[in-house]
Amino acid sequence: MDSSVDPLAAMQTKIVEWPRDLKEIESLIKRAESQVKNLSIDIATAESEYFLSKCCAPS
């Protein structure tokens, strides 16, 4: 019994999967970009609060 894999069939299977893989990658990139944006906002907020607590706090 021949248990070898047909290279052409394997390649065609991968080509069919590419669009789905690319959509998943795009989704992951968008999610990462959103998380970076949220982190940047959190850092900016923390910096502002720290600055205000040091310069403008009542003595």
C-alpha positions in Angstrom: 0.0 0.0 0.0 1.4 3.4 -1.0 1.2 5.8 1.9 2.9 8.8 0.1 1.2 12.1 -0.1 0.4 13.6 -3.5 2.3 16.8 -3.6 0.0 18.5 -6.0 -3.1 17.7 -3.9 -1.4 18.9 -0.8 -0.4 22.2 -2.4 -4.0 22.7 -3.7 -5.3 22.1 -0.2 -2.9 24.8 1.2 -3.8 27.2 -1.6 -7.5 26.9 -0.7 -6.7 27.6 3.0 -4.7 30.7 2.2 -7.6 33.2 2.1 -8.9 31.9 5.4 -5.5 32.1 6.9 -5.0 35.7 5.6 -8.3 36.8 7.0 -7.3 35.3 10.4 -4.0 37.1 10.3 -5.7 40.4 9.4 -8.0 39.9 12.3 -5.2 39.2 14.7 -3.3 42.3 13.4 -6.3 44.5 13.9 -6.8 43.1 17.4 -3.2 43.8 18.2 -3.4 47.3 16.9 -6.4 48.0 19.0 -4.7 46.6 22.1 -1.6 48.8 21.4 -3.9 51.8 21.0 -5.6 51.1 24.3 -2.3 50.6 26.0 -1.0 53.9 24.6 -4.1 55.6 26.0 -3.6 53.9 29.4 0.0 55.0 29.5 -0.8 58.6 28.5 -3.5 58.7 31.2 -1.1 57.3 33.8 1.5 59.9 32.8 -1.0 62.7 33.0 -2.2 61.7 36.4 1.3 61.3 37.7 2.3 64.7 36.3 -0.8 66.4 37.8 -0.2 64.7 41.2 3.4 66.0 41.2 3.0 69.6 39.9 -0.5 70.5 40.8 -1.2 68.8 44.1 -2.2 71.1 46.9 0.6 71.5 49.4 
